[in-house]
Structures are given as C-alpha cells and as structure tokens.
Amino acid sequence: MNWVQVGKGRLSVRGRPGRKFWETVDQAGVTRLVTLLSSREGGQDIGTQAEEAGINWTWIPLENASEAVLMASSDLRTQLPVLATSLAAGESVMIHCAAGIHRTGMVAYALLRLNGYEPEESFEALADMRVVTSEGVGQQRLSWVEQLIHDLSY
C-alpha cells in the first residue's frame, strides 16, 4: 500500500479489500475507507467490516465507471468536497472499487484535483499510489473528472 500526502492527510487506492487487508488494516493506518461498489457488488458488506475494524466508512455506490454514472451521482457530488476536506485535515483515506482501477482512479484523481494538485501532478500521484490504476483509468475518464470538478466549482 502506497500513500500520497494530500494536505495534512494521506491518500491511497486499491481493489476490493480482502482477508489480508482486514488483517493488516491497523498497521496500514487507514482512518477512512471509501467504497465505490454498488449494493449489487456487496458495498454494504464492506461497511460492516469497516465498522467492525473501527474505521470510518464512506459509501459512494457507483454501478460502473461511465460518464453518465459519474455525472449523475449525487452521492459523489456531495461526498467529494467532504472527503477533500477530510484529507486536508489529516485523515488517511483509502479508496477502492472492485479492481481499484476505473472508479477508484477517477475518485482519487478528483480528490487530488480538489486539494490543489494540477492535472499532471494528480496523474503522477495516481502512479505513485498504484501503477495499475494510473495505467488503466484512461484519459477519457480523467476528462470526465475535470468536467465534474468544473461543475462543482460553480
């Protein structure tokens, strides 16, 4: 698990947490887990595990990594500024979806941009956190995030 400093906090990404994650979560220092899985994918089950581990949990159910889902998600529009503030204030935030690539990459990139990172710096930070995420997120999805951030600014 690789962390990137964001404000006073830290940000990292991964795929769906499994047994090994839950066994080592205390050592990793995760203070907030952000789940992007839909209810169909068992998103609520992750929340139960986070609660049992004593970790703050944020659920932003995204069915997939399409532009329509990203732009229409009221949960995402509400939670992005809250999470950006949490990072700036010192939380250690871990974001995941199923594989930790598309949805995870978009949300992590958005949080970096909302915390003052430039686009190129944000992409480099994704690579520092997890190369497979930066390689797989895709430029088109990052462009959608830029539009979403623009919309949030107004």
N, C-alpha and C positions, 0 to 999 in steps of 0.2 A: 504494500500500500504506500503510495507516494502522495505526499501532501504539498500543496502550493499555498504560500502565505497570501492571505487576502485581508487587508486591513489588519486588525489585531487577531483575526481568526485564521483557520486553515480549511482548505477545500480538497476533497479527493473524490474519485469516481471508481466504480466497479460494476460488475454484473451482479445478478441476484445473490444476496448473502446466503451462504450455505453453512453447514456444520462448522467448518474451520473458522469462518468469520465470527460466529457466535461464541466459539471457544476462546478467541483471542481479542474480542472487542474491547475488553478492559485495557489491555496493553496498547491497543491502537489509539486510544484517546478520543474515540468518536463521541461527541456530545449530542449530535443531531443526525438522524438518518432520514434521508428524503427518498421516499418510494414513489416511483413513476409507473408502477404496474397498475393495470386496471383490476377491477374486482374479479373479473373472469380469470385473470392470471394469479390470483391469490394475494393481491396487495394488502388486504386487511390482515392476513396471516402474518405478514412481516411486522405490522404494527403491534400485534400481540407479542411477538418475540422481542421487539424493541422495548416494549413496556416491561416485560419480564427481566430484561437486561438493564433496566433503569436508564434508558436512552430516550431523549426527546425524539419525537417522530412527527414528520410532516408527510402527508399523503396527497399527492397530486396525480390522480388517476388519468393517464394518457393511454388511449387504446393503441396508438401507434405513433410513428414519427412523421406523419404527413403534415403538410402546411395547413390543411383545414383543421386538423385536431389542435395544432399549436395555436393558431389564431383564434379558435373558438373557445379555448379552455378558460373559463372564468376562474377556476381554481388556480391555474398557472398565473394569470394576470394579478390575482390577489396575493399569492404567496411569494412571487419573485421579489418584490420590494421588501417583504418581511424577512426573507432569507438573506437578502443582500445586507440588510441592517444587522441581522444576527451574526453574519460573518465579520462585518466591520467591527462589531462589538466584542468579538473574541471566541465565537463558537467554532468547533471543529466539525464541519459538515461533510458527510459522506452521501453522495448521490448514487442511486442505482435504478436500473430498469431490469429487463431480463438478461440481456447480454452486456449491458453497460456501454453501448456504442452510440446509437442514434438518438434516442430520447435523452439519455444521460448526457451525451455530448452537447446537445442543444441547450439543456438547462444549465449545465456547468458553464458553458460559454456565455450564456445570458447573465449569470451571476458575476462572472468576471467583468463583463462589459458594464454592468450596473455599478460595480465597485471601481470604476475608473480605468480599467485596462483598455488599451487600444485594441482594435481587431487583431492585428498581428501578434501582439503580446498575449491576447486571450488564446489564440490558437496554439502558440508555443507553450503556454501553461497547460493546455489540454494534453499536449505531448509529454510534458514533464510528469503529469499525473498518470497517464496511461496511453502509451503509443497506439494501441489498437483502437482506442476511442478517437484520437485525433485523425488517424488514417481512415476511419470508417464513417465519421459523422457526415462528411460531404459538404462541399461549398454551398450547394443549394440550401441545405438546412441552416447553415450559418447565415445566409442571406435572409432567410425567413426570420431568424432571431433578430437580426438587425432591424427588420421592419417592426417586429413586435416591440423592441426597445424604443424605437421611434414613437410608436403608438402610445406606449406607457409614459413617455415624456410629455405628452400633451394632455 
